[in-house]
Amino acid sequence: MKKLIIIPLLLFSLLINATTYYCSTTGSDNNTGTLASPFYSWQKGFQTLEAGDTLYLRGGVWYPITGYLNGNNVVFINARTSTDPYNNLPHASHVGHDGTAEDPIVVMAYPGETPILDGSLFVRTAYATAIEMEWTNFWKIKGLTVRNFWQRGLEVECYGFGIYGGSNITLENCTAHNISGEAFSAYLSGGYGSWGSGIAFDTTKFINCDAYNCIDTTSTMGEGYAGNYADAWKVNSSASLDKYGYVSFEGCRAWNCSDDALDIGGIGLIVVKNCWLFDLGKLEGDGCGFKTGGTNSTTTPAAQFPDSITKVVRIITRNLIAWCNGTGIAVVEYPYYYRLNARIYNNTSYNNAYGYNFSINALRPTVLAQYKNNLSYQDGITFSSAYQIYTESHNSWDRIEGWPNYEATDAFTVTNTDFLTIDSAAGYNQLTAGRKADGSLPDITFLRLTAGSDLVNQGTTDVIAAANLTYTGDSPDVGYDEWVDAPDSTATNIITFTLSAQKNQSTISTSMHTVAITVVNGTDVTALEPTITMDYGATINPTSGTARNFTNPIDYTVTSLGTDSTQVWHVTVTIADPDAPTVSTSTVTTYNAGSATLVGTIVSDGATTITASGFVWSTSESPTLANGNIVPNTTRTETTFSNSISPLQKGTTYHVRAYSTNSAGTSYGANVSFTTPALGMIQNGGSQLIWEGKLIIY
């Protein structure tokens, strides 16, 4: 009976000891942290929390100037108080606390509000991190945005969210963008026992998080090329002899990053499900959707850590990867790596340089990764290194002997008609659309299967147990999407409307249901073929690409998906007036005391006829037709023209500009100056000199 009494008392004790704190842009770190008297800085809020506590961040934008721990981190937590395993010294940088499995520490956006940490004013020549958590365990963070954290020097690391040596962290609905480095970086230690965090297990989750616009243009990080240090996620999972660390990604997105979306390593189990990764590889970055590998056998002997042969350590399923300059899903298995026991099921690789690949590993020729129900469509190369024998079935390709060691499957044929939406512009708009109110991914039609697609029911059920997949119909479908009736929608908006000859961006009004476009002067508008993208699931009549006469305003009818709501759109095309021409003046390189040769180029005729061109010159800067000497160009049929001017005075500075005229007006090139030699020297490559009437070659 005593036990029945003690347990409720313990639970009650924990409950009353938990505290809720608040931070606000109008607060002060001298406050008590209550709703009525909130803290100001995120650092104050984070470091105050103990197990079971909750911190609410109110909406608004914080612009920190100084940081914590040598000024390099805006927010810094290091809950470890024991000896550092690397240098056997106490942790002098201890600040903050751990949660526990039963009572995690929670930091979250105040309901209905968006707190943003903006690093625009945070200037550091050393590394810079928005939120850094070292040797910290059992935290849950939800709804935070960090942005605009930049490298301020060469070979300098920069992060949005950084986790080092910790475990059991959950980040949900967090966003990192405009980071010139890694948006999310996590080196997890759960499962390493006393050597690491002291936590015997790790379950770290990234749920519905976004990372975009991560490009390290100012640093090569020692590898000799720019763009290679801005992954959306750089994660290394943990493991011990008998327990595996566990990291999961679900509903996450990454786009416009110079390196990879998910660069994930380590021997722990990593599950990636229902993520969208696209538009990757800028400058000289690798540009892979997933880059994942096994464990280095030279530093991780099998006697100490289990070889990845014994257990599945990667499950990659239901993901969409598009427009990558590298590989959609790349398995890295260098000669000194263990093979990676991975299950790669029901993914779609679209329009990437490579769809799928794994490395050559002669020391371990048995490939452990398995590929089933995957789709590669319009990739440059479907499968690289495909000559190695591996387990695959029910993909859009079949393995064959002989180069290139794969061919399109004969079980079904993939065409554009298999998909509800295939247009790239429409797809990009859908993939980057705002999330739903609950933080989940938006509804899209891009690369989703149509009802009549022959990819439906073409997969194998072998994937169900290994990847815990669900499906409708007789069998799973091929690719990331499992066909179901698309959700009904009332959306009838035109998203983009473009013409090949348009002069500037279309003006689209969703309230007035109008589109206005200006095309360049001289365009024949009687048979233009517009490219049109619509809102989710909507259709348009006439269809995109249908030639129409735009001499007068014309109408289009947009119909929503399922509900059959319609909306008439009015489209007006205007022919632009001619532009004034564009002309350039070349540097004067050939001249002497008496004359000079001038060269000009008509860069653009302004979409109409050039009526005059030539040069104006003077001893005054920026001469014009009104105040300068004029040398007309008599052969206006040529884009580049030249003429000479004379007589010139010795030791005098002259200014010259090319000019060009059409019905819209006259334009001038840049002012170019030169000075004639006082002694009559000819400037022509520096090889001739006239002295007292004699030609000297030297």
C-alpha positions as CSV (number, residue, x, y, z in Angstrom):
1,M,0.0,0.0,0.0
2,K,2.9,2.4,0.7
3,K,4.2,2.0,-2.9
4,L,0.8,3.0,-4.2
5,I,1.0,6.2,-2.1
6,I,4.6,7.1,-2.8
7,I,4.4,6.9,-6.6
8,P,1.7,9.6,-6.9
9,L,3.6,11.8,-4.4
10,L,6.7,11.5,-6.6
11,L,4.8,12.4,-9.7
12,F,3.2,15.3,-7.9
13,S,6.6,16.5,-6.7
14,L,8.0,16.5,-10.2
15,L,5.0,18.3,-11.6
16,I,5.1,21.2,-9.1
17,N,8.9,21.6,-9.5
18,A,8.5,22.1,-13.3
19,T,8.6,25.8,-14.3
20,T,7.4,27.6,-17.4
21,Y,9.5,30.6,-18.6
22,Y,9.1,33.1,-21.4
23,C,11.3,35.3,-23.6
24,S,10.2,38.3,-25.5
25,T,11.7,41.0,-27.7
26,T,10.3,43.5,-25.1
27,G,11.7,41.6,-22.1
28,S,14.8,42.0,-20.0
29,D,17.3,39.4,-18.7
30,N,16.9,41.1,-15.3
31,N,13.2,40.0,-15.2
32,T,11.9,36.9,-13.6
33,G,11.0,35.1,-16.9
34,T,7.2,35.0,-16.3
35,L,4.6,35.8,-18.9
36,A,4.2,39.2,-17.4
37,S,7.9,39.7,-16.8
38,P,9.7,37.8,-19.6
39,F,13.4,37.4,-20.2
40,Y,14.9,39.0,-23.3
41,S,17.7,36.9,-24.6
42,W,17.4,33.3,-25.8
43,Q,20.6,32.5,-23.9
44,K,19.1,33.6,-20.6
45,G,16.0,31.4,-21.3
46,F,17.9,28.3,-22.4
47,Q,20.5,28.3,-19.6
48,T,17.8,28.8,-16.9
49,L,15.9,25.6,-17.8
50,E,16.2,22.4,-15.7
51,A,14.6,19.0,-16.3
52,G,10.9,19.2,-16.9
53,D,10.9,23.0,-17.5
54,T,9.4,24.7,-20.6
55,L,10.5,27.9,-22.3
56,Y,8.1,29.7,-24.6
57,L,9.6,32.2,-27.1
58,R,7.2,34.9,-28.1
59,G,6.9,36.0,-31.7
60,G,9.3,38.6,-33.2
61,V,12.8,39.0,-34.5
62,W,15.9,39.1,-32.3
63,Y,19.1,40.7,-33.8
64,P,21.9,39.7,-31.5
65,I,25.2,41.6,-31.8
66,T,27.3,39.7,-29.2
67,G,27.4,36.0,-28.4
68,Y,28.2,33.5,-25.6
69,L,31.5,31.6,-25.2
70,N,34.1,33.8,-26.9
71,G,31.3,35.5,-28.6
72,N,30.9,32.9,-31.3
73,N,27.5,31.4,-30.3
74,V,24.4,33.4,-29.8
75,V,22.9,30.6,-27.7
76,F,25.3,28.1,-26.0
77,I,24.4,25.1,-23.7
78,N,27.0,22.6,-22.3
79,A,25.3,20.5,-19.7
80,R,28.4,18.3,-19.1
81,T,30.2,18.8,-15.7
82,S,32.5,15.8,-15.9
83,T,36.0,15.6,-17.5
84,D,36.3,16.2,-21.2
85,P,37.2,12.8,-22.8
86,Y,39.6,14.4,-25.3
87,N,41.9,16.4,-23.0
88,N,41.1,15.0,-19.6
89,L,40.3,18.5,-18.3
90,P,37.1,19.7,-16.5
91,H,34.6,21.4,-18.7
92,A,35.2,25.1,-18.0
93,S,32.4,26.0,-20.4
94,H,29.6,24.3,-18.5
95,V,26.3,26.1,-18.7
96,G,22.7,24.9,-18.7
97,H,21.3,21.5,-17.8
98,D,20.1,18.1,-19.1
99,G,16.6,17.0,-19.2
100,T,15.7,13.3,-18.5
101,A,13.9,10.7,-20.5
102,E,10.9,11.2,-18.2
103,D,11.2,15.0,-17.9
104,P,12.8,16.5,-21.0
105,I,13.5,20.2,-21.3
106,V,11.2,21.9,-23.8
107,V,11.8,25.1,-25.8
108,M,9.0,26.1,-28.2
109,A,7.4,28.9,-30.0
110,Y,4.5,30.5,-28.2
111,P,1.3,29.1,-29.9
112,G,0.5,31.0,-33.0
113,E,3.7,33.0,-33.0
114,T,7.1,32.7,-34.8
115,P,10.3,33.6,-32.9
116,I,13.2,34.4,-35.3
117,L,16.9,34.7,-34.4
118,D,18.5,36.8,-37.1
119,G,22.3,37.0,-37.4
120,S,22.5,40.0,-39.7
121,L,24.3,42.1,-37.1
122,F,26.3,39.2,-35.6
123,V,29.8,39.7,-36.9
124,R,32.4,37.1,-36.2
125,T,35.8,36.3,-37.8
126,A,35.8,32.9,-36.1
127,Y,33.1,30.3,-36.3
128,A,29.5,31.5,-35.8
129,T,26.5,29.4,-34.6
130,A,23.0,30.5,-33.9
131,I,22.3,27.7,-31.3
132,E,25.0,25.4,-30.1
133,M,24.3,22.5,-27.7
134,E,27.3,20.5,-26.5
135,W,27.1,17.3,-24.3
136,T,23.4,18.1,-23.7
137,N,20.7,15.4,-23.5
138,F,16.9,15.1,-23.5
139,W,15.8,18.4,-25.1
140,K,12.8,19.1,-27.3
141,I,12.8,22.2,-29.5
142,K,9.9,23.3,-31.6
143,G,8.9,26.1,-33.9
144,L,12.2,28.1,-33.9
145,T,13.7,29.9,-36.9
146,V,17.3,31.0,-37.3
147,R,18.5,33.0,-40.3
148,N,21.3,35.1,-41.8
149,F,24.3,33.7,-40.1
150,W,27.3,34.3,-42.4
151,Q,30.9,33.3,-42.7
152,R,33.0,36.5,-42.2
153,G,36.3,35.0,-43.3
154,L,37.9,32.2,-45.2
155,E,38.0,28.7,-43.7
156,V,35.4,29.6,-41.1
157,E,32.6,27.3,-40.0
158,C,29.1,28.5,-39.7
159,Y,26.0,26.7,-38.4
160,G,22.3,27.3,-37.7
161,F,21.6,24.6,-35.2
162,G,24.7,22.8,-33.8
163,I,24.6,19.6,-31.6
164,Y,27.8,18.1,-30.5
165,G,28.3,15.2,-28.1
166,G,24.7,15.1,-27.0
167,S,21.8,12.7,-27.4
168,N,18.0,12.4,-27.3
169,I,17.3,15.7,-29.0
170,T,14.1,16.4,-30.9
171,L,13.8,19.4,-33.3
172,E,10.4,19.9,-34.7
173,N,9.1,22.6,-37.1
174,C,12.4,24.3,-36.9
175,T,13.8,26.3,-39.9
176,A,17.3,27.4,-40.7
177,H,17.9,29.5,-43.9
178,N,20.4,31.9,-45.3
179,I,23.3,30.2,-43.6
180,S,26.7,30.2,-45.2
181,G,27.4,26.7,-43.7
182,E,25.5,23.8,-42.4
183,A,21.9,24.5,-41.4
184,F,21.7,21.6,-38.9
185,S,24.9,19.9,-37.6
186,A,24.6,16.9,-35.2
187,Y,27.4,14.7,-33.9
188,L,25.6,12.5,-31.4
189,S,27.2,10.5,-28.6
190,G,24.4,8.5,-26.9
191,G,25.4,4.9,-26.7
192,Y,29.1,5.5,-26.1
193,G,28.7,5.1,-22.4
194,S,31.2,6.8,-20.1
195,W,33.4,7.8,-23.0
196,G,30.6,10.0,-24.4
197,S,27.5,11.4,-23.0
198,G,27.0,8.7,-20.3
199,I,23.6,8.0,-21.9
200,A,23.2,4.4,-22.9
201,F,20.9,5.1,-25.9
202,D,20.0,7.8,-28.3
203,T,16.8,8.7,-30.1
204,T,17.2,12.0,-31.9
205,K,14.5,13.2,-34.3
206,F,14.1,15.9,-36.9
207,I,10.4,16.4,-37.7
208,N,9.0,18.7,-40.3
209,C,12.1,20.9,-40.4
210,D,13.2,23.1,-43.3
211,A,16.7,24.1,-44.5
212,Y,17.3,26.4,-47.5
213,N,19.6,29.0,-49.0
214,C,22.7,27.5,-47.4
215,I,25.7,28.4,-49.5
216,D,29.3,28.9,-48.3
217,T,30.7,31.2,-51.0
218,T,33.6,32.6,-49.0
219,S,35.2,29.4,-47.8
220,T,36.6,26.2,-49.3
221,M,37.3,24.6,-45.8
222,G,40.6,23.2,-46.9
223,E,39.3,21.0,-49.7
224,G,40.1,23.3,-52.6
225,Y,36.7,24.3,-53.9
226,A,33.9,26.6,-52.8
227,G,30.4,25.4,-51.8
228,N,31.5,22.1,-50.2
229,Y,30.6,23.0,-46.6
230,A,27.0,24.0,-46.7
231,D,25.0,20.8,-46.2
232,A,21.4,21.2,-45.0
233,W,22.1,18.5,-42.5
234,K,25.4,17.0,-41.4
235,V,24.7,14.2,-39.0
236,N,26.7,11.4,-37.4
237,S,24.8,8.8,-35.4
238,S,26.1,7.0,-32.4
239,A,26.4,3.4,-31.4
240,S,27.9,1.1,-28.8
241,L,28.8,-2.6,-28.7
242,D,25.3,-3.7,-27.9
243,K,23.1,-0.7,-28.6
244,Y,22.6,1.4,-31.7
245,G,21.9,5.1,-31.7
246,Y,18.7,6.0,-33.6
247,V,18.2,9.2,-35.7
248,S,15.1,9.9,-37.8
249,F,14.1,12.4,-40.3
250,E,10.4,12.8,-41.3
251,G,8.7,15.4,-43.3
252,C,11.8,17.5,-43.7
253,R,12.8,19.7,-46.7
254,A,16.0,21.1,-48.1
255,W,16.6,23.2,-51.1
256,N,19.0,25.7,-52.7
257,C,22.1,24.4,-50.8
258,S,25.6,24.4,-52.2
259,D,26.5,21.0,-50.9
260,D,24.3,18.0,-50.0
261,A,20.8,18.0,-48.4
262,L,21.5,15.1,-45.9
263,D,25.1,14.1,-45.4
264,I,24.5,11.4,-42.8
265,G,27.1,9.0,-41.3
266,G,27.9,6.7,-38.4
267,I,27.0,3.2,-37.5
268,G,23.8,4.0,-35.7
269,L,20.4,3.4,-37.3
270,I,19.2,6.4,-39.4
271,V,15.7,6.4,-40.9
272,V,14.7,9.0,-43.5
273,K,11.1,9.1,-44.5
274,N,8.8,11.4,-46.5
275,C,11.4,14.1,-47.1
276,W,11.7,16.5,-50.1
277,L,15.3,17.4,-51.2
278,F,15.8,19.5,-54.3
279,D,17.9,22.1,-56.1
280,L,21.2,21.1,-54.6
281,G,24.8,21.6,-55.7
282,K,25.9,25.2,-56.2
283,L,29.4,26.5,-57.0
284,E,31.6,23.3,-56.6
285,G,29.5,21.6,-53.9
286,D,28.7,17.9,-54.4
287,G,24.9,18.5,-54.6
288,C,23.6,15.1,-53.5
289,G,20.1,14.6,-52.0
290,F,21.3,11.8,-49.6
291,K,25.0,11.1,-49.1
292,T,25.4,8.3,-46.6
293,G,28.0,5.7,-45.8
294,G,29.3,3.0,-43.6
295,T,31.9,3.1,-40.9
296,N,35.6,3.6,-41.4
297,S,37.2,0.2,-40.7
298,T,40.6,1.6,-40.0
299,T,39.4,3.6,-37.1
300,T,36.5,1.5,-36.0
301,P,37.5,-2.1,-35.6
302,A,34.8,-4.7,-35.7
303,A,35.9,-6.1,-32.3
304,Q,34.9,-2.8,-30.7
305,F,31.9,-1.8,-32.8
306,P,29.5,-4.1,-34.7
307,D,30.1,-4.4,-38.4
308,S,27.1,-2.9,-40.3
309,I,26.8,-6.3,-41.9
310,T,24.9,-7.6,-38.9
311,K,22.2,-5.0,-38.7
312,V,20.3,-2.7,-41.0
313,V,21.6,0.8,-40.3
314,R,19.8,2.9,-43.0
315,I,16.2,3.0,-44.0
316,I,15.5,5.5,-46.8
317,T,11.9,5.5,-48.0
318,R,9.1,7.6,-49.5
319,N,11.5,10.5,-50.4
320,L,11.5,12.8,-53.4
321,I,14.8,14.1,-54.7
322,A,15.0,16.5,-57.7
323,W,17.3,18.8,-59.6
324,C,20.5,17.8,-57.9
325,N,23.9,18.4,-59.6
326,G,25.1,15.3,-57.9
327,T,23.4,12.0,-57.0
328,G,19.9,11.6,-55.7
329,I,20.8,8.8,-53.2
330,A,24.5,8.2,-52.9
331,V,25.9,5.4,-50.7
332,V,29.6,6.1,-49.9
333,E,31.6,2.9,-49.3
334,Y,35.3,3.7,-49.7
335,P,37.8,0.8,-49.8
336,Y,38.5,1.2,-46.1
337,Y,34.8,1.4,-45.2
338,Y,32.5,-1.4,-44.1
339,R,29.6,-2.0,-46.5
340,L,26.4,-0.2,-45.6
341,N,23.4,-2.4,-44.8
342,A,20.8,-0.1,-46.2
343,R,17.2,-0.5,-47.3
344,I,16.4,2.0,-50.1
345,Y,12.7,1.6,-50.9
346,N,10.0,3.6,-52.7
347,N,11.9,6.8,-53.5
348,T,11.7,9.1,-56.6
349,S,14.8,10.6,-58.2
350,Y,13.9,13.1,-60.8
351,N,16.1,15.2,-63.2
352,N,19.3,14.7,-61.1
353,A,22.8,14.2,-62.6
354,Y,22.7,10.7,-61.2
355,G,19.8,8.8,-59.7
356,Y,21.4,6.2,-57.4
357,N,24.9,4.9,-56.8
358,F,27.3,3.2,-54.4
359,S,31.1,3.2,-54.3
360,I,33.5,0.6,-55.5
361,N,34.8,-1.5,-52.6
362,A,37.1,-4.3,-53.7
363,L,38.0,-5.4,-50.2
364,R,34.3,-6.0,-49.4
365,P,32.7,-7.0,-52.8
366,T,29.3,-8.0,-51.3
367,V,26.9,-5.1,-51.6
368,L,24.5,-5.0,-48.7
369,A,22.3,-2.1,-49.8
370,Q,19.0,-3.2,-51.3
371,Y,16.9,-1.2,-53.8
372,K,13.2,-1.9,-54.3
373,N,10.2,0.0,-55.7
374,N,12.4,3.1,-56.6
375,L,11.8,5.4,-59.5
376,S,14.5,7.2,-61.6
377,Y,13.0,9.5,-64.2
378,Q,14.9,11.9,-66.5
379,D,18.1,11.5,-64.5
380,G,21.3,11.9,-66.4
381,I,22.5,8.4,-65.3
382,T,20.1,6.1,-63.6
383,F,22.5,4.1,-61.5
384,S,26.3,4.6,-61.3
385,S,28.6,1.7,-60.4
386,A,25.7,-0.6,-61.3
387,Y,28.1,-3.3,-62.6
388,Q,28.5,-4.5,-59.0
389,I,26.0,-7.2,-58.0
390,Y,23.4,-5.9,-55.6
391,T,19.8,-6.8,-54.5
392,E,17.2,-4.9,-56.5
393,S,13.7,-5.5,-57.7
394,H,10.6,-3.7,-59.0
395,N,12.5,-0.5,-59.7
396,S,12.1,1.6,-62.9
397,W,15.3,-0.1,-64.1
398,D,16.7,-3.6,-64.2
399,R,20.3,-4.6,-63.6
400,I,21.9,-6.3,-66.6
401,E,25.4,-7.5,-67.5
402,G,27.3,-5.2,-69.8
403,W,27.6,-1.4,-69.9
404,P,25.9,0.6,-68.5
405,N,24.7,-2.4,-66.4
406,Y,21.1,-1.2,-66.2
407,E,18.2,-0.8,-68.6
408,A,14.6,0.5,-68.3
409,T,12.4,-2.2,-66.9
410,D,9.9,-3.9,-69.3
411,A,7.3,-4.3,-66.5
412,F,6.0,-0.8,-67.1
413,T,6.8,2.3,-69.1
414,V,7.4,5.7,-67.4
415,T,6.2,8.8,-69.3
416,N,5.0,12.3,-68.4
417,T,1.4,11.1,-68.4
418,D,2.1,9.0,-65.3
419,F,2.1,12.2,-63.2
420,L,-0.5,14.7,-62.1
421,T,2.1,17.5,-62.5
422,I,5.5,17.2,-64.3
423,D,6.2,20.9,-65.0
424,S,9.3,22.0,-63.1
425,A,8.2,25.5,-62.4
426,A,4.9,24.3,-61.0
427,G,6.7,21.6,-59.0
428,Y,9.2,24.1,-57.5
429,N,6.3,26.3,-56.4
430,Q,4.5,23.4,-54.8
431,L,7.6,22.0,-53.1
432,T,8.5,25.3,-51.5
433,A,4.9,26.2,-50.5
434,G,4.0,27.0,-46.9
435,R,3.4,24.1,-44.5
436,K,0.1,23.2,-43.1
437,A,-1.1,24.6,-39.8
438,D,0.1,21.5,-38.0
439,G,3.6,21.9,-39.6
440,S,3.3,19.0,-42.0
441,L,4.2,19.1,-45.7
442,P,1.8,20.9,-48.0
443,D,-0.4,18.9,-50.4
444,I,1.2,18.7,-53.8
445,T,0.6,17.0,-57.2
446,F,4.2,17.2,-58.4
447,L,5.3,13.7,-59.5
448,R,2.3,12.2,-57.8
449,L,0.8,9.3,-59.8
450,T,-2.3,9.6,-61.9
451,A,-5.1,7.1,-61.5
452,G,-4.2,5.4,-64.8
453,S,-0.5,5.3,-64.3
454,D,1.0,1.9,-64.9
455,L,3.4,2.5,-61.9
456,V,0.4,1.8,-59.6
457,N,0.6,-1.6,-58.0
458,Q,3.9,-2.4,-59.7
459,G,6.0,-2.6,-56.5
460,T,6.9,-5.6,-54.3
461,T,5.5,-6.2,-50.8
462,D,9.0,-7.3,-49.6
463,V,9.5,-3.7,-48.4
464,I,6.6,-3.8,-45.9
465,A,8.4,-5.5,-42.9
466,A,11.8,-3.8,-43.4
467,A,10.5,-0.2,-43.8
468,N,7.1,-0.4,-42.1
469,L,5.4,0.9,-45.3
470,T,1.7,1.0,-45.9
471,Y,0.0,0.8,-49.3
472,T,-3.4,0.7,-51.0
473,G,-4.4,-1.7,-53.7
474,D,-2.9,-5.0,-54.5
475,S,0.8,-4.0,-54.1
476,P,2.8,-0.9,-53.3
477,D,3.3,1.6,-56.2
478,V,6.7,2.5,-57.6
479,G,8.2,5.8,-56.4
480,Y,7.7,8.1,-53.5
481,D,4.0,8.4,-54.0
482,E,1.3,5.9,-53.1
483,W,-1.6,6.6,-55.4
484,V,-4.9,7.6,-53.7
485,D,-7.6,9.9,-54.9
486,A,-6.1,13.4,-54.7
487,P,-7.7,15.5,-51.9
488,D,-10.4,17.8,-53.2
489,S,-9.5,21.5,-53.6
490,T,-11.1,24.8,-54.4
491,A,-7.9,26.3,-55.7
492,T,-8.3,28.1,-59.0
493,N,-5.2,30.4,-59.1
494,I,-2.7,30.7,-61.9
495,I,0.8,30.6,-60.4
496,T,2.9,31.4,-63.4
497,F,2.2,32.5,-66.9
498,T,5.2,33.1,-69.2
499,L,5.8,33.9,-72.9
500,S,9.2,33.3,-74.6
501,A,9.2,36.9,-75.8
502,Q,8.1,38.7,-72.6
503,K,10.2,41.6,-71.5
504,N,9.8,41.3,-67.8
505,Q,8.0,39.3,-65.1
506,S,4.3,38.7,-65.6
507,T,1.9,40.6,-63.3
508,I,-0.6,38.2,-61.8
509,S,-3.4,39.3,-59.6
510,T,-5.2,36.6,-57.7
511,S,-7.8,39.0,-56.4
512,M,-8.7,40.4,-59.8
513,H,-7.9,37.2,-61.7
514,T,-5.9,39.0,-64.3
515,V,-2.5,38.4,-66.0
516,A,-0.6,41.3,-67.6
517,I,2.5,40.7,-69.8
518,T,4.7,43.0,-71.8
519,V,6.6,41.5,-74.8
520,V,9.5,43.0,-76.6
521,N,9.0,45.4,-79.4
522,G,8.4,43.7,-82.8
523,T,7.0,40.4,-81.3
524,D,4.3,38.7,-83.4
525,V,1.6,38.1,-80.9
526,T,-0.8,36.3,-83.2
527,A,0.4,32.8,-82.3
528,L,2.2,32.8,-78.9
529,E,2.5,29.6,-76.8
530,P,2.3,30.4,-73.1
531,T,3.7,28.2,-70.3
532,I,1.2,28.1,-67.5
533,T,1.3,26.6,-64.0
534,M,-1.7,26.3,-61.7
535,D,-2.4,26.0,-58.0
536,Y,-2.7,22.5,-56.5
537,G,-4.5,20.1,-58.8
538,A,-6.2,22.8,-60.9
539,T,-6.5,22.5,-64.7
540,I,-6.7,25.2,-67.3
541,N,-8.5,25.6,-70.6
542,P,-7.0,26.1,-73.2
543,T,-4.0,24.1,-71.8
544,S,-0.5,25.3,-71.3
545,G,1.4,25.4,-74.6
546,T,-1.6,26.0,-76.8
547,A,-0.9,28.7,-79.4
548,R,-3.3,31.7,-79.2
549,N,-3.7,35.1,-80.7
550,F,-3.0,37.8,-78.0
551,T,-3.7,40.8,-80.2
552,N,-6.6,41.5,-77.9
553,P,-7.2,40.4,-74.3
554,I,-8.3,36.8,-74.1
555,D,-9.8,34.5,-71.4
556,Y,-8.7,31.3,-69.7
557,T,-10.9,29.1,-67.5
558,V,-9.3,27.4,-64.4
559,T,-11.1,24.4,-62.8
560,S,-10.3,23.2,-59.3
561,L,-9.5,19.6,-58.4
562,G,-12.5,17.5,-57.3
563,T,-14.9,20.3,-56.5
564,D,-15.1,21.6,-60.1
565,S,-15.0,25.2,-59.0
566,T,-14.2,27.5,-62.0
567,Q,-12.7,30.9,-62.4
568,V,-12.2,32.9,-65.6
569,W,-8.9,34.7,-65.9
570,H,-8.3,37.6,-68.3
571,V,-4.9,37.8,-70.0
572,T,-3.6,41.0,-71.6
573,V,-0.4,41.2,-73.7
574,T,1.2,44.5,-74.5
575,I,3.9,45.2,-77.1
576,A,6.6,47.3,-75.5
577,D,7.8,50.5,-77.1
578,P,11.3,50.3,-78.5
579,D,14.2,50.8,-76.1
580,A,17.0,53.2,-76.7
581,P,20.0,51.2,-78.1
582,T,22.9,50.1,-75.9
583,V,26.4,50.8,-77.1
584,S,29.9,50.4,-75.7
585,T,33.2,52.3,-76.3
586,S,36.4,50.2,-76.5
587,T,39.6,51.4,-74.9
588,V,41.7,53.4,-77.3
589,T,45.0,51.5,-77.8
590,T,46.3,52.8,-81.1
591,Y,47.1,56.5,-81.3
592,N,49.9,59.0,-81.8
593,A,50.4,62.7,-81.6
594,G,48.3,63.4,-84.6
595,S,45.5,60.8,-84.8
596,A,43.7,57.9,-83.0
597,T,41.7,54.8,-84.0
598,L,38.3,54.4,-82.2
599,V,36.2,51.2,-81.9
600,G,32.6,51.0,-80.8
601,T,30.0,48.1,-80.5
602,I,26.2,48.2,-80.6
603,V,25.3,45.8,-77.8
604,S,21.5,46.1,-78.5
605,D,19.5,47.8,-81.1
606,G,16.5,48.3,-78.7
607,A,14.4,46.0,-80.9
608,T,14.2,48.5,-83.7
609,T,16.3,50.0,-86.5
610,I,19.5,51.9,-85.8
611,T,19.3,55.2,-87.7
612,A,22.7,56.6,-86.7
613,S,25.9,55.7,-84.9
614,G,29.5,56.9,-84.6
615,F,31.8,58.7,-82.1
616,V,31.8,62.0,-80.3
617,W,35.1,63.3,-79.0
618,S,36.4,66.3,-77.1
619,T,39.0,67.5,-74.6
620,S,36.1,67.7,-72.1
621,E,34.8,64.6,-70.3
622,S,31.7,62.8,-71.6
623,P,31.2,64.6,-74.9
624,T,27.7,64.5,-76.6
625,L,26.4,65.2,-80.1
626,A,25.5,68.7,-78.8
627,N,29.0,69.7,-77.6
628,G,31.6,67.3,-79.1
629,N,33.3,66.6,-82.4
630,I,31.3,64.0,-84.4
631,V,32.7,61.2,-86.4
632,P,29.7,59.3,-88.0
633,N,29.7,55.6,-88.8
634,T,28.9,55.2,-92.4
635,T,28.5,51.4,-92.4
636,R,25.7,50.8,-89.9
637,T,25.1,47.2,-90.9
638,E,27.9,46.0,-88.7
639,T,27.6,45.6,-84.9
640,T,31.2,46.6,-84.3
641,F,32.4,49.8,-86.1
642,S,35.6,51.9,-86.1
643,N,36.9,55.2,-87.3
644,S,39.8,57.5,-86.8
645,I,40.0,61.0,-85.5
646,S,42.5,63.8,-86.3
647,P,44.2,66.2,-86.1
648,L,45.2,65.8,-82.4
649,Q,47.6,67.9,-80.3
650,K,50.7,66.5,-78.6
651,G,50.5,65.9,-74.9
652,T,46.7,66.4,-74.7
653,T,44.1,64.3,-73.0
654,Y,41.0,63.4,-75.2
655,H,37.7,61.9,-74.3
656,V,35.6,59.8,-76.6
657,R,32.3,58.0,-76.5
658,A,30.5,55.8,-79.1
659,Y,26.9,56.7,-79.8
660,S,23.9,55.0,-81.4
661,T,20.4,56.3,-82.3
662,N,17.1,54.7,-83.0
663,S,13.5,55.9,-82.8
664,A,13.5,55.7,-79.0
665,G,16.5,58.0,-78.7
666,T,20.3,58.3,-78.5
667,S,22.6,56.3,-76.2
668,Y,26.2,56.7,-75.4
669,G,28.9,54.3,-74.4
670,A,31.2,54.9,-71.4
671,N,33.6,57.8,-71.5
672,V,37.1,56.6,-72.6
673,S,40.1,58.8,-72.3
674,F,43.7,58.8,-73.7
675,T,46.6,61.2,-73.7
676,T,48.7,61.8,-76.8
677,P,52.5,61.6,-76.3
678,A,54.3,64.9,-76.0
679,L,57.2,63.6,-78.2
680,G,55.2,62.1,-81.0
681,M,55.3,58.5,-79.8
682,I,53.0,56.0,-81.5
683,Q,51.1,53.9,-79.0
684,N,50.7,50.5,-80.8
685,G,51.8,47.6,-78.7
686,G,54.8,49.4,-77.3
687,S,57.2,48.5,-80.2
688,Q,57.6,51.7,-82.3
689,L,58.9,55.2,-81.6
690,I,59.1,58.3,-83.8
691,W,61.9,60.6,-82.8
692,E,62.7,63.7,-84.8
693,G,61.0,62.4,-87.8
694,K,62.8,59.0,-87.7
695,L,61.0,55.6,-87.1
696,I,62.8,53.5,-84.5
697,I,61.9,49.8,-84.0
698,Y,62.9,48.5,-80.5
